[in-house]
Amino acid sequence: MTKYAAFMSMAWLLAGAWLAAAPPVPEPMDSFWEEPSNLGSRNLFTGPWSVDHAPNPLATFTLVGLKSHGINPGVVVMDPAGREWHVKQHARNNAGDEGPVEVVLSRVLSAVGYHQPPVYYLKSFTLTASDGARVLPGGRFRLQEPSLAEAGTWSWEQNAFAGTRPYRGLLVILLLFNSTDLKDTNNTLYQVSRRGALANWFVVRDLGAALGETGRFAPRGGDADLFEDSPFIAGVKDGFVEFANRSSYQALFQQRITPQDAAWAGHLLGRLSLHQWRDAFRAGGYSPEMSERFIRKIRINISVARGLAAERP
């Protein structure tokens, strides 16, 4: 290698390192979180999108394609109105069923100010394909909404909001639900068309790995027994909250979140009424009895988070 080639190689390496370390481009906070001024009146059954965005449970959907990745089986379908839906179906034997969990968490996050795409739950649906029509197990239906253009993923570590209270509060909320799949590929950047203008939405999507146990290897979600038995916060050490969550993403939340951050998130969730919590679980297809079990544990976790307000950082 000539001296010039070696120099250029080093220059490119330094340029790449500088770009990797460059701070994220500034974004307005409402690209990530909006203060929910009307939180008490928000409908957690229909969600933030109008009922016109919901799938028709009586419609016959046409198969577009199969989804091969993820724990749960899935299909892409088209409804009679020409709308495309991404369906995450019930898991076999309902083991680790993510669809209902995802709908519940999506309803809660959107209610407290974090953007979400249109997602709904259907217990079953009719699908037609080349071999005829049949009724299949349902699950989570996510609409490909024309006003939301997917523009890639965003990183938990490198983003314009890391270190802000709404960012840390979102992590607390996800941990309160025992979320375990906090990988970057579940974070979607949308370009949103609103009244002729474009804006960005930083969205946490694919929320189904929650409401169960936590762990590094295939933790089971959507399980009331496991969720009820799982601790939320282990304590406070050196001014930071120690979470009992045992997922693989410890670097995101251990020694990073203060008691005040946790209390902020607890107070935000605490503004939801019991009726709203029940509506969120009803939107996910849960029975009243099962909903009450999850809600009871969630409200205990909220009380724990709120109680940290007196802790000093």
Buried (B, 14 or more C-beta within 10 A) or exposed (E): EEEEEEEEEEEEEEEEEEEEEEEEEEBEBEBBBBEBEEBEEBBBBBBBBEEEBBBEBEBBBBBEEEBEEEBBBBBBBBBEEEBBBBBBBBBEEEEBBBBBBBBBBBBBBBBBBBBBBBBBBBEEBEBEEEEEEEEBBBBBBBBBBEEBEEEEBBEBEEBBBBEBBBBBBBBBBBBBBBBBBBBEEBBBBBBBBEEEEEBBBBBBBBBBBBBBBBBEEEBBBBBBEBBEEBEBBEEBEEEBBBBEBBBBBBEBBBEBBBBBBBBBBBBBBBEBBEEBBBBBBBBBBBEEEBBBBBBEBBBEBBEBBBBBEEBEE
